[in-house]
Structure formats: structure tokens, C-alpha cells
Amino acid sequence: MKVVTGVRRCGKSYLLFNLFKEHLLSEGAPAENIVEVAFDEYESKKLRDPEVFYPWVKERLAADGKHYVLLDEVQLLGDFEEVLIGLMRMPGVDVYVTGSNAKLLSKDVITEFRGRGDEVRVRPLSFSEFMGAYDGDVRRGFEEYSVYGGMPATVGMEAQAKASYLEGIFSEIYVNDIAERNNIRDAGELEALLNVLSSGIGSLTNPKKVSDTFKSKGSTLSPKTARAYIDQLIDAFVIEEAKRYDVKGRAYIGSPFKYYFCDLGLRNARMNFRQVEPSHAMENVIYNELVGRGFGVDVGIVNAFSKNAEGRSVRSSLEVDFVCNKGDRRFYIQSAYVISSQDKMDQELASLRRVGDSFEKIVVVRDPIVPRRDESGFLFVGVEDFLLDESFLS
């Protein structure tokens, strides 16, 4: 079974019902042998009952030949795990499903099928995909991408239409969907937590810090509830969690973590398009690009020692924005929006200089520059070139 996962409205349905279906037909599959159901549409509401759906689909799979079953938002189908297992046991039936919840699909179902299921992760448009449909120069395109993101439906919209669309789907789909799925009666706390995470993209935090933030504003949210809400947002693919990794100790440190939004447009819509900090936005864009290219991405920590005013040795932790791993390849990447002075340069490079291994170290800056290396061998590259040219990570 093929499980297509990703945040709602990122293009999973189009991939399955348009692109993939066209591929099947072009390969000679008879149209009548392709069964498709979108469980989030009103017309399919009755089919969400497994007692109705299973005999309905079996009737359509009775004819000879290979059949293809395409099911969209399958988590809305009752007892879907059992139904899918039943379909997979039928000879000559190839099953493809989409879902917008990692807990229901990529964790439980893939594990359930133990080697008989593959996950295909779909994300909002990358910057290069966005530029493929954008009518303008690269620099202006990056500015727009950093504000409105890469949700496919927004491509070609005017700015105000993009803002309205993103604000609408966030409140009407994501918040309501998560609240309904997790039996949250009052979504006020979830929305408040979303505001806290939206304000702090690229900042270290954890459920305890989130709880303390609520207390400082005269409200209450236990660390346990904050953790549960964060996990629900991760399961819905709205945010992703980057763990801290001790580069020299070669071990994960644990809490606090960093959280990045799967799409900056959604994050900015949550903030009513206020607080669009360009440095944090660029960092989020780079993170999404790295995970989209299949890298495992962590926040690197390197310990450093210096002398204080009394001459005593003091330990501090320096941060590498991203430690990226894929197979035997590793890259250390620093997102430096502006390097305006030598002091700023020294600050940005301090952690990279202490890594102590020979893997590639890249500093990504906002300004368009000719890619160059400094005397330490660090590669400096403009963000647009970095996002558009995959050879920098080859």
C-alpha cells in the first residue's frame, strides 16, 4: 500500500486523482478499473461508514484484471485500518491512500503493514517549484515566498486573496480538524499555543517554557497539555520539531527544541501577517528546503570555553543552525541574514570553527553574492542560489 501524507491542501489529492490517475490511464489501465473516493467530500459522507464502504468497493473490484483503489483523506473512514488490510488481501488490487494525520497513517498503518506499505510525503511547494510558476524576478519572488509561502492554491493569486485564503484554511480546516480529531471541546488554548509557536519560530522552547508564557499572560496551560497540543500539530504536519544534537559528543541533548512551520504562509496568516521577521523567515525556508530534499535536520550544539573577568574558564554552548545528514553525507549550515561587520562575521562562524571535522560548512546569506570560500574553506552563498541549485548539497 502507498500512503501519501502531508498537511491539508498541500496537493496530495491532485497528485493522486489527477497526476497519478493520468499516469495509470496512459499506461493502459482501464478507467473502470480505477476506483476513487474522496472521503472529505459531502458526496462520500455515507461511505465513511465501513459497513457501507466495504461492500460498495468489493462490488467494484469484482471484475477481472488489475484494479487500483485511490482513497483520499482515508482517516475519515471508520475502522480504516481493518478496511485497508482487507483490500490488500484481495488479489490484483493495488491500494493508494492519502491522509493528513501522521499518527493515524505514517506511524500506525505503516507499522501495521510491516514492509507492505510505503509512505510518500508531500509538502507545500519548494522555492524552486514556486519560482517555476512565479511571474517575476528571483529576489522579488523570495520576498513573496517568505510572506505567503508555497501552498499550491495561492500561486497566481493577488496578495490580498492569498492572505484571505491562508487565514481561512488555517482557522476553518487546521484548527477545527485538529480539535475534532482530538476531542478538544474548546480550541482556545490550542489557538493560543499556536500564537506562541508562531511568534517564536527558530527559538528554543519546550512545553514548560510554553506553560510559563501562558502564566506570564495571566492564563494557565499545563506542560502536559502543551506537549499534547504540540504533538497534535506535528501529527497534522503543521509544524516540525528539530532536536538539538551535540556535534562533538555525538548525542542528542533533548529539550528544548526548535519548531518550524511546514509553510511560512500558514505561519504568517496565524499572525495576521504581522511579525514577519526576515531573518527567522529565511531560517524557516532553509529548514523546509533541507527536509524537503530528504535530509535529517537537527540543531547543532558545540561547547566552547572562554575566560571570564576573574580569569576562570567558562563553558558556553554555540549553535549551528542546521546539521544535515543523508546516508554518509553531512553538511553544517548557518543561516546568516546579514553579516554587517567583522564582529557579526565572527559570531556567525564561531560554532562552525569549533566543529572540528571535515564535512562541508555553508553560510547562507540574504544578499545575492557570487559563491565563494573563505580562508577556512567555509562556503558563502546567497539564499536564492542555495535554494535553486541543489549542487551545493551534492
C-alpha positions in Angstrom: 0.0 0.0 0.0 1.2 3.5 -0.8 0.4 6.2 1.8 0.6 9.8 0.6 0.9 12.1 3.6 1.1 15.8 4.2 -0.6 18.9 5.6 -4.2 19.5 4.3 -4.3 21.4 1.0 -0.7 20.8 0.0 -1.5 18.9 -3.2 -2.0 15.2 -2.1 -5.4 14.9 -3.8 -4.1 16.4 -7.0 -1.1 14.1 -7.0 -3.4 11.1 -6.6 -6.6 11.9 -8.5 -5.0 13.9 -11.4 -1.3 13.2 -12.0 -1.3 9.6 -10.9 -4.6 8.7 -12.4 -3.5 10.2 -15.7 -0.3 8.1 -15.5 -2.4 4.9 -14.9 -4.6 5.7 -17.9 -1.6 6.5 -20.1 -0.1 3.1 -19.1 -3.3 1.3 -20.4 -5.2 0.8 -17.2 -9.0 0.7 -18.0 -10.9 3.6 -16.4 -13.5 1.3 -14.9 -10.7 -0.5 -13.0 -9.8 2.7 -11.1 -11.9 3.2 -8.0 -11.6 6.6 -6.4 -13.2 8.1 -3.2 -12.5 11.4 -1.6 -13.8 10.9 2.0 -13.7 14.7 2.8 -16.4 15.5 0.2 -20.0 15.6 1.1 -21.0 13.1 -1.6 -18.8 10.5 0.2 -20.2 11.0 3.6 -22.2 7.8 3.7 -19.1 5.8 2.5 -17.3 6.8 5.7 -19.2 4.0 7.4 -17.1 0.9 6.9 -20.3 -1.3 6.8 -21.4 0.7 3.7 -18.0 1.3 2.1 -16.6 -2.3 2.1 -19.4 -4.0 0.2 -19.6 -0.9 -2.1 -15.9 -1.2 -3.1 -15.9 -5.0 -3.3 -18.7 -4.8 -5.9 -16.5 -2.5 -8.0 -13.5 -4.9 -7.7 -15.3 -8.0 -8.8 -14.4 -7.8 -12.5 -11.3 -9.5 -13.9 -8.0 -7.6 -14.2 -5.9 -5.4 -12.0 -7.7 -2.8 -10.0 -6.4 0.5 -8.5 -8.1 1.9 -5.3 -7.4 5.6 -4.7 -8.7 6.8 -1.3 -8.4 10.5 -0.3 -8.3 11.5 3.4 -8.8 7.9 4.5 -8.6 8.8 8.2 -12.2 9.9 7.9 -13.2 6.3 7.1 -14.3 4.4 10.2 -12.0 1.4 11.1 -9.9 2.3 8.1 -7.0 0.1 9.2 -9.1 -3.1 9.1 -10.7 -2.0 5.8 -7.3 -1.4 4.2 -5.9 -4.7 5.3 -9.0 -6.4 3.8 -8.4 -4.6 0.5 -4.7 -5.5 0.4 -5.6 -9.2 0.8 -7.6 -9.1 -2.4 -5.7 -10.4 -5.4 -4.9 -7.9 -8.1 -5.8 -4.9 -6.0 -3.3 -2.0 -5.7 -4.1 0.5 -2.9 -3.2 4.1 -2.7 -4.4 6.4 0.1 -3.8 9.9 1.4 -4.1 11.3 4.9 -3.4 14.4 6.8 -2.5 12.9 10.1 0.8 11.3 10.9 -0.4 9.5 14.0 -3.1 7.7 12.1 -1.2 6.9 9.0 2.5 7.0 8.8 3.0 5.7 12.3 0.2 3.2 12.8 -0.7 1.9 9.4 2.8 1.7 8.0 3.9 -0.2 11.2 0.8 -2.4 10.9 1.7 -3.5 7.4 5.4 -4.1 8.3 7.1 -3.8 5.0 4.0 -3.9 2.8 3.4 -0.1 3.0 5.4 2.8 1.7 5.0 6.5 2.7 5.2 9.3 0.2 5.5 12.7 1.9 4.1 15.7 0.0 5.0 19.2 1.1 3.9 22.7 0.0 5.8 24.0 -3.0 9.6 24.4 -2.5 11.0 27.7 -3.6 12.2 26.3 -6.9 8.8 24.9 -7.6 7.2 28.2 -6.6 9.5 30.1 -9.0 8.5 27.7 -11.8 5.1 29.3 -11.7 6.0 32.8 -10.5 6.0 35.7 -12.9 8.8 37.9 -11.6 12.4 38.1 -10.7 14.0 35.8 -8.2 14.7 38.4 -5.5 11.1 39.6 -5.5 9.9 36.0 -5.7 11.8 35.1 -2.5 10.2 38.1 -0.7 6.7 36.9 -1.7 7.5 33.3 -0.8 8.8 34.4 2.6 5.4 36.1 3.3 2.8 33.9 1.6 4.6 30.5 1.4 4.1 27.8 -1.1 0.5 26.4 -0.7 -0.3 25.4 -4.3 -3.7 27.1 -4.4 -2.1 30.5 -3.7 0.0 30.5 -6.8 -1.3 33.2 -9.2 -3.5 34.9 -6.6 -3.2 38.5 -5.7 -1.7 39.4 -2.3 -5.0 40.1 -0.6 -6.5 36.9 -2.0 -3.6 34.9 -0.7 -3.9 36.3 2.8 -7.6 35.7 2.9 -7.2 32.1 1.6 -4.4 31.3 4.1 -6.3 32.8 7.1 -9.4 30.9 6.1 -7.9 27.5 5.8 -5.9 27.8 9.0 -9.0 28.5 11.1 -11.6 26.5 9.2 -9.5 23.5 8.4 -6.4 23.0 10.5 -7.6 24.2 13.9 -11.1 22.7 13.5 -9.7 19.5 12.1 -7.2 19.0 15.0 -9.8 19.9 17.6 -12.3 17.5 16.2 -9.8 14.7 15.7 -8.5 15.0 19.3 -11.9 15.7 21.0 -10.9 19.2 22.1 -14.1 20.9 23.2 -12.6 24.4 23.5 -9.9 25.2 20.9 -9.0 28.5 22.6 -5.9 27.0 24.3 -4.7 25.3 21.1 -5.0 28.6 19.2 -3.2 30.5 21.9 -0.4 27.9 21.8 -0.3 28.3 18.0 0.3 32.0 18.5 3.2 31.4 20.9 4.9 29.0 18.5 4.2 31.3 15.6 5.9 34.2 17.4 8.9 32.1 18.2 9.9 30.2 15.0 13.6 29.4 15.2 13.7 29.9 19.0 14.4 27.2 21.5 11.4 26.2 23.6 9.7 23.3 25.3 6.3 22.6 26.9 7.5 24.0 30.3 8.5 27.3 28.6 5.2 27.5 26.8 3.4 26.9 30.0 5.4 29.7 31.7 4.5 32.0 28.8 0.8 31.4 29.5 1.3 32.1 33.2 3.0 35.4 32.4 -0.1 36.5 30.5 -2.5 35.5 33.3 -3.6 32.2 31.8 -2.9 28.6 32.6 -1.8 25.7 30.5 0.0 22.7 32.0 3.2 21.5 30.4 1.5 18.1 29.8 -1.3 19.8 27.9 1.2 21.9 26.0 3.1 18.8 25.0 -0.1 17.1 23.8 -1.1 20.1 21.7 2.4 20.3 20.1 2.3 16.6 19.3 -1.1 17.1 17.6 0.2 20.0 15.5 3.2 17.8 14.5 0.9 14.9 13.7 -1.2 17.2 11.5 2.1 18.2 9.6 1.5 21.9 10.6 4.8 22.1 12.4 8.0 20.1 12.7 10.3 19.6 15.7 14.1 20.0 15.3 16.1 18.3 18.1 19.4 19.5 19.5 22.5 17.5 18.7 25.8 17.6 20.5 28.2 17.6 17.5 31.3 16.5 19.3 29.6 14.3 21.9 27.6 12.7 19.1 24.4 12.5 21.1 21.0 14.2 21.3 20.6 16.6 24.1 16.8 16.7 24.4 14.6 19.6 25.4 14.4 22.4 24.5 13.6 22.1 20.8 13.0 24.4 17.8 9.8 24.4 15.9 9.3 25.3 12.2 6.1 25.7 10.2 5.6 23.5 7.2 4.7 26.6 5.3 5.5 30.2 6.1 2.3 31.5 4.6 0.4 29.5 7.2 2.6 30.8 10.0 2.2 34.4 8.8 -1.5 34.0 8.4 -1.7 32.9 12.0 0.0 36.2 13.0 -2.3 38.2 10.7 0.8 38.9 8.6 2.4 40.8 11.5 5.8 39.9 12.9 7.2 38.7 9.5 10.8 38.8 10.7 13.0 38.3 7.7 15.9 36.5 9.5 13.5 34.0 11.1 11.6 33.6 7.9 14.7 32.8 5.9 15.7 30.2 8.6 12.3 28.5 8.3 12.6 28.5 4.5 16.0 26.9 4.6 14.8 24.2 7.1 11.9 23.3 4.9 14.2 23.1 1.9 16.5 20.7 3.7 13.9 18.3 4.9 12.2 18.5 1.5 15.4 17.2 0.0 15.4 14.2 2.3 17.9 15.3 4.9 17.6 14.6 8.6 17.9 18.0 10.2 19.0 18.8 13.7 20.1 21.9 15.6 23.8 21.5 16.3 25.4 22.4 19.6 29.2 22.9 20.1 30.7 23.6 23.5 33.2 26.5 23.8 35.4 27.6 26.7 36.5 31.2 27.4 37.9 33.2 30.3 35.6 35.4 32.4 36.7 38.7 34.1 38.1 36.7 37.0 40.2 34.6 34.7 38.1 31.5 35.3 37.2 29.1 32.5 33.5 29.4 31.5 31.7 27.0 29.2 29.1 28.2 26.7 27.1 26.4 24.0 27.4 27.7 20.5 24.7 26.8 17.9 25.0 25.5 14.4 21.6 26.3 12.8 21.3 23.0 10.9 23.2 19.7 11.0 22.0 17.9 7.9 22.5 14.1 7.4 21.6 11.8 4.5 23.4 8.5 4.3 27.1 9.1 4.7 26.8 12.8 3.8 26.7 15.6 6.3 26.5 19.4 6.0 26.7 22.1 8.6 24.6 25.1 7.6 24.4 28.6 9.2 21.6 30.9 8.2 23.0 34.5 8.5 20.5 37.0 7.1 23.0 39.9 7.2 26.7 40.0 8.1 27.2 43.7 8.6 30.6 43.7 10.5 33.6 41.6 11.4 32.1 41.1 14.9 28.9 39.7 13.3 31.0 37.5 11.0 33.0 36.2 14.0 29.7 35.5 15.8 28.2 33.6 12.9 31.3 31.5 12.3 32.3 30.7 15.9 30.3 27.5 16.1 31.5 26.3 12.7 35.1 26.9 13.6 34.7 24.6 16.6 33.0 21.7 14.9 36.4 20.0 14.2 35.6 17.7 11.3 36.0 17.9 7.5 32.3 17.9 6.4 31.1 20.8 4.3 30.2 24.0 6.2 27.9 26.5 4.4 26.9 30.0 5.4 23.7 31.2 3.6 23.2 34.9 3.4 20.3 37.0 2.2 22.2 39.2 -0.3 22.9 37.8 -3.8 26.6 37.1 -3.8 29.0 35.2 -6.0 29.5 31.9 -4.1 33.0 32.0 -2.5 35.1 30.3 0.1 37.0 32.0 2.9 40.4 31.1 4.2 38.8 28.4 6.5 37.1 26.7 3.5 33.6 27.8 4.5 31.3 28.3 1.6 29.3 31.5 1.4 26.3 31.6 -0.8 23.2 33.7 -1.4 19.9 32.2 -0.2 18.3 32.2 -3.6 21.2 30.4 -5.2 21.2 27.9 -2.4 17.5 27.1 -2.8 17.6 26.9 -6.6 20.8 25.0 -7.1 20.9 21.5 -5.5 24.6 21.1 -6.3 25.5 23.0 -3.2 24.4 19.9 -1.2 25.6 17.2 -3.6 
